[in-house]
């Protein structure tokens, strides 16, 4: 089976579980590739030791300096971050769709917990 994985995990137990999961899938003969933003921890238990891991850019909106805009910043900042994550997911989904994967395993995002990538990939999704 050809499996695509998306994650935005920090170091810790979630990343350890993902690493072991990927290792087990590879041992059973599956083809696995991963996608993540640069905010994911790629140094702790690097998936690139086991599989191809694509780091797709994620825009980081800058905070406003103007006092009025800064007062509205928390709301606008989160809206801008959500839009940037949606754009990141669209780019990842386009690459995954071109790859002809059978399955998407979508793991958590450390900022938003859940992203929209499952709705954007043509393969069946298991989140």
N, C-alpha and C positions, 0 to 999 in steps of 0.2 A: 504494500500500500504506500502511496506517496502522500506524506503528511506535512502540512505547513503549520508552523507554530508562531504565534505572536505573543510578546510579553513586554512589560515595562516593570521588571522586578528589581528591588534593591537586593543587597546581599542579605542572607539569612535563610530561614527555613523554607520559604517559598521557592527561592532560587535553587536550594539543595534538592527539593522535591522535583523541580523541573529538570535539573541535571540528571538525576537518577531515572526519571521518566524517559528522557531522551536516550540515555544509555541502554535502558531496557528495550525501547523500540528498535534501536539500531541492532541490538543483539538478536532480535527476532527477525531481522532482515528487511525492515521497513526503510524507505528512503525518507529522510527528514531534513527540512531546512527551517531556519528561524528568521524572524524579522523583529526588530525592536528599535525604539528611538535611542538617541545618545544618552538619555537620562537613565536608562537601564544599566545596572552594574554588570559590566562585561569582564571585569577582572576577577571577581569571586566565582569560582567554578565555571570557567569560560566554556560556553557551548561550542565555541570555535575549535576546541580540541576534538570535538566529536563530529560536528556537522558544519555546514556553511551557515554563517549567521550574518544577515544583512542589517546594517545600521542605517536606517533611513532618517534624514534630518527632520528635526522638529523645531519650528519657529518658537522663539521665546519672546513674548511681548514685553516691551520695556515699560516700567511704571512712568506715570506722568509727573512732570515737574511743576506745572502750573497748579496753584493752591486749589482752585475750583475743581479742576479735573482730578486732583489728588483726593479730594473729598468723595468723589464718585468712583475713585479707583478700585476699591474692592469688588464692586459689581462688574465694572467694565473689564477689570483684569481677568476675572474668572470667565467672562464671556469670550474674551480674546484667547485665553488658554484653551477653552473648549473648541473654538474654531480652529486653532492651530493643531489640536489633537485630531479633529475630524479630517483636516487636510492631510496630516501624516497617515492616518488610517486609509484614506482614499489612495494615496500613493502605494502603500504596502499592499492593499487589496488588488490594485492594478497589476503589480508584479506577481502576486500569488495567482490571480486569475490567468495570467499569461503562462504560468508554470504548469497548469493542468493538474493541480493537486486534488486528491480524493477527499481530503478532510482538513479542516482547520481546527486546531486546538488553540483557543484564545485564553490566555492567562491574564491575571490581574494587571492593572495599571496602578503604580504607586501613588499617582496624583488623583485619579478619578475612579479607581477600582474597576469600573466597566467602561469599555469604549464601544464605538459603533462599528468596529471592523467586521463583526459577525453578519451585519446586514449588507456589507459591501462586497463580500467574497461569494463567488458563485458556488464554491464547493460546500457540501454540508458542514455545518459548524457544530462543535461540541465545546461549550463553555463551562 
